[in-house]
Amino acid sequence: MGSRNRLSVTKIRTVEKPGAYADGNGLYLQVRKASDNVSKSWIFRYMRNGKAHNMGLGSIHVVSLAEARLAANEAQKQLHHDIDPLKAKKKRKAKSSMPTFKEGAARYIDIHRPTWKNPKHANQWANTLRDYAEPIIGSLGTEEVHRDHVIHILEPIWLEKAETASRVRGRIEKILDWAAVEGYRSGDNPARWRGNLEHSLPSRVATQKVVHHSALPYAEVPAFYKRLSKEDGMAAKALQFLILTAARTSEVRFATPDEFDLNTKVWTVPADRMKAGKEHRVPLTAPAVALVHKCLSEDEYVFSSFESKAMSENAMLALLKRMEVAGITVHGFRSSFRDWAAEQTDFPKEVVEGALAHKLVDKVEAAYLRTDMLKLRRELMTQWSAICVELETPFLEDGIE
């Protein structure tokens, strides 16, 4: 390296001849002249992998001699630890322009705000991320968010606040996907569920006991549905919708407006709210669409009378008790549908099981089934709706009408 500290403040101030003046330790004063103007700046020169590199440290008007020497010393330390100073500088500069997770979340919400039918969705997104994600990763750059951060966020609420946890996870995943598309991060998304977090968070499904739910005989469903349609309140509408779609209670309770595309008449339930952990598309018949239209509001959940709180888990069951329908459960209507489909239609088993969002037992059969059979399931659910809503539709069994 030769001797150090060759330059002095006087030399720096008075030198006018263009060239590079060594101070030592890789630090140079670079003097350039254009017309009558003389510019002076600091350069750190170094060799790496057999190639010479020059890294600018700033003008003498901004960086003093002492500060330039400290910068050169820091660069030498980086070289000692096998770090390329120029690449490290570029990385720091790029990082300074990258958004924090909090900033990225705000940008994502602003971008998608016009597409959300419910104006309060933006507030719901912002509030859940503020309460659960931002205390841990809000100040981190989007590229700095790792899997351990996401687990740290979700573990305390994963079992106690299951639906909230699922929504927070999904929202983090979408924001980090946006950051990757925009070039702010690379690699796998640490908030992804399949093949990732599913291995580190306890399965809520695995802790649930298998219970056989008492079901209303399908021949009695039309009469019950007619009674139900005369009931007031959101629980009645939710139960009507549940019957028409053969959905699970939690899927209906936590349905949000953005899950519905009423133009294509499809309700898309996200994977983290499905028992099988797979996104499920539900074809909506005319009566089901009409119910959604009636219930859509500015609230977070479609089938709820509360602004940002889902319907009580037992609301529909309590309704059954008030209607004095003894011995059946809400979940049992899925069995009513299953029995009807098996005994009164010719639809293949795969179509019926698909309508119930069941996994096929035969793994080979499931592997070859590459479609969710939406068209066939729509035909099936249309027939089921006709049975539920129109009493004059005959059952093709033993003269029951």
N, C-alpha and C positions, 0 to 999 in steps of 0.2 A: 504493500500500500504506500510505502514511502512516508515521509514526514507529514504530520497533520497540522492543521491550523496555519496554513501558509498565508492565507488572506487576512487583511485587516480592514477595519471599517473605512479607513482613509483610502486604501487601494480600491475598494469597491466603489466609493463615491467618485474617485477621480479617473479611473481607467476609462478610456474612450475607444481604444482600438478593438475592432471586432475579433472574437475568438473565444476559446474556452480556457478559463483560468482555474487550475486545480487548487483546492483547499486541503485535499487529503481525505481518506476514508470514502472515496468515490464521489465526493461532493465537488461540483464545478460551478463557477460563475460563468454564465453564458452571456456574451455581449454581442448585440446585433445592431447594425446601423442601416437605416433606410433614409435617403436624402439627408436632412439635417437632424433626424430623430435617432436617438440612441436608446435601445431598450436593454434592460439587464434582468436576468432571471436565474433561478437556481436549477441545476440539473444533477440528478444522481445517476452515475454510470456504473453498470455492473455486467459481469459475464454470467451466463447461465446456459448449460448444455451446449457450450461452445459458441454461443452467439452473444453479441454485444447488445445491450439495451440501454436506452436513455429514458429516465422518468422525470418529468417536470415536477418541481416542488413549489413553484410560484414566483411571482415578481419580487424584486428586492424591496419594492414599496409596500408589499404586504407581509413578506416573510423576512425577518431579520437574519443576520449572520448566525446568531446563536440558535434561532429556531431552525434554520436550515441544517445546522450541524446536528441538532437533535433528531431531525427527520432522517438524515443520512444514517445516523447511528441506529435508528429503529429499523430502517431498511436492511442494514447489515445483519441485525438480529433475525429478521425474517429469512434472509438467505441462509443463515446458520441453521435454521429449523426447516430448511428445504421448502420455503414458501417464496414464490415469485412475487416480489414487491409490486411490480406493475399490475399483475393480475389481481392481487389483493386490493390495490387501489381502485381498479375498475369495478371490482365486486362491491366495495364500499360505496362507490358512487351510484352503482345500479341499485343497491339496497336502499339508499336514501330516497330514491324515486319510487320505490315500491310501497304500496299501501299497507298499513297495519291491518290486522283482521277486522278491527272495528271500522276502519275506513272502507275496507272491501265490502263489509256487510252493508254499510250505508249506500255504497254505489250499486250493489246488487239490488237492494230494495228499490232504489230510485229507477233503475232500469226496468224492473218488472212491475212497478206500481201501476202503470197504465193498463196492464193486462189482467190485473186482479179485479174481479167483478165487485168484490166487497171492499170498500174503501178502507176498512179497518184492518185488512190483512197486513198492511205495512206496519201498523202499530203493533200488531200481534207478533210479527217477526222481530221487530226491534226490541220489544219488551222481553221476549223469551231469551233472545241472545244477550241482552243487557244483564238479565238476572242470572243466567247460568254460564254462558260462554265467555263474555267479556272480562269478568273478574280474573280469569285464568289466561286467556289468549288475546284479549282485546288489544294490548299494546305490542304484541308480537307481529312481525311481518308475516304476510300470508305464507311465505316460503319457509318460515320458522315453525309453523304448527306441525307437531308430530303426533303419532299415535298415542303416546303416553299422555299428552295434553288432553286428547279427546276422551280417553278412559277416565282421567281425573275429573273431567266435567260430568260424565255420565254415571259413574259408579254410585255416587250418593243418592241419585234419584231413579236409578234404573228399575228397581222393584217397587219403591214406594210411590213414585209418580210416573208410572209406565208410559202413558200416552204423551206426557210432557217430554219425557226423555227421548222418546222416539222422534218427536217433532224437532227437538233441539239437534239431535244427531243428523236428521235429514237436512236441516237448514245449514248446518256447518258443512255438510258434504256438498251442497249446491254452491255455497260461497267459494269453497276451495276448488271446485270444478271450474267456476267462473275465473278464478285467479290463474288456474293452469291454462285455460284457453287464451287469456290475455297475456300470457307469458311471464306472470309473476311468480310462478312456482313450477316445479316439474316432479315427476315420479308419481307413485301411487297416492290415491286420496286416503289419508289416514282416518277419515270418518266413514269410509265405505263399510257396509255391514257384511255382505256376502264375502266369504273367504278372508275376512279380516277381523272385525270386532266380534263377530259371532263366536270366535274362539276364545275371547277374553272376557266377555260379559255373560253372566248366567242366563240360560234360556228360561224365559218366563213360562213357555209352554211346557217344558219338562217338569216344572214344579206343580203343575195343575193335575188334579186327579181326573181320571176319565169317569164321567157321569152320564148315565143314560137319562135323557130328559123325557118326561111324559109329554105325549103329543096328542093333539086333537085329531080324531079320524078325519081324513081328507074330505069325506062326504059331508062333514059338518062345517067345513071351513067357509063355504059361501054364506051360510046363515050367520055365522059368527062375524064375518067381514061386514055384512050389512048392518049388524048391530054396532060394530066398531066404528063404521063411517058416520054414525049419528052421535058419537061421543065428542065432546069438546076437549081442547087441550092438546099440547104438543106430544104428549106420550101416545095419544091415540093415532096421531098422524105418523109418528115414528114406527109404531107397531104395524100400521097399514103398509108402510114402505118396506119394513122388514119382511112381512109376509109375501109381498109382491116380488121381492128380489131374492128371497131365501137366504138372506145375509145373516151374519152373526150379530148379536146385540152390540158388541163393542164397535163393530164396523159401522153401524148406523149411528150410534151415540156420538162418535168422534168424527163423523163425516163433515168436511168443510166445503164451502162453495167452490173453491178452486179445483176440487176433485171431479166436478161435474161439467160435462160438455153437452149441453142440452140441444145443440145443433145436430150432433151425431148420435144423441141419446145414449151416451155411455158414461158410466160412473167408474172412475179409475181409483181403486183403493191402493195406496202405496204399500210396498213390500213390508215396511216395518210395522204395519198395522194388521198384517195378515198372519194367521196361525202358521201357514206353511212358509212364511218369510219370502213370498214371491208376489210381485205386483199382480193385481187381479182386476180385469175389466168386466164390468157388469152391464149387460144390455138393459136399457130402460124401456119399459113398455109405456104406452100412453098414460095409463093411470099413475104410474110411478113418476113420470115427468110432471104430471099435474100436481102431485104432492110436493115435489121439490120446488116448483114455482110458488106454491102457497107458502112454503116455509122459508124460502130465501129471504134474508134480511141483512142487516149490517153486523149481525153477531158473528162470532168466530165459528160457531158450529151451526149447521143447518137445522138439526132437530133439537133445538134447545131454546128455552125462554130466557136464558141468561145471556148477558152481553159477551162474556169471555169464559164461560164455564159450561162444560158438557152436561147433558142430562144425567140425572142420577142413575146409577147402575140398576136400581130396583124400581125405577119409575114405571116401566112397562109391566113388570110383574105386579106392582101395586094396582095398576089399572085392571089387570085380569081379576084380581081379588075383588075390586069394587064392582066389576061386572058379574061377579059371582060365578065365574067359570072355574070350577074346582078341578083339581087333579092334573092340570097341564102347566107347562112352563113356556116362556117366551122362545127359548131355544128349540122347543119341541115342534115349532112350525116348520123347521127345516126337515124334520122327520116326516111331517105331514106331506110336504112337497115331495120328498124322496119316495114315499110309498105311492103317492099318486102317479109320479113319473114312471115308476116301475110297473105298476099295475094297469095304468090307463093310457099309456103312450107306447110307441114303438121306437123311441129315441135310443140310440146306443148308450150303453153304460157310461162310456167315456164322456158323452155330452152331459149326462145328468151329474156325474161326479165333478165335471168342470164347472157346472152351474153352482155347485156347493163349495167350490174351491178346495176340493179334496185332492190329495196326492194319489196317483194311481199306485196300487199295491204292486202290480207287475212292473218291475223296473225296466225290463226289456221293452215292454209295450210303451212305457212312458218315454223311453229314450227315442223311440221312433216317432212319437207324436210331437210334431214341430209347430203346431198351431193351437191357439186357445179356442178354436171352433166357435168364434163369436157369432157367426151367422146362424149356425144351428142352435146355439143356446138362445139366441133372440127368438127363434121360432118356438122353442120350448117354453120360454118365459111368457111369450104372448098367449099361448094356450093356457098356461097356469093363471095368468091375469084374468082371462075370460072366465075361468072356473071360479076364481075368487070374487070377481066383481059382479058377474051376471048370473043371477040365480036361475034364469031360464035355461042356461046351458046344461044339457043333460050329462049325467055320469053314465058311462057305458058299462054298467054293471048292475045286474039284478033289478033292473027297472027303476033304480034310484034316480030321482030328478030334483 
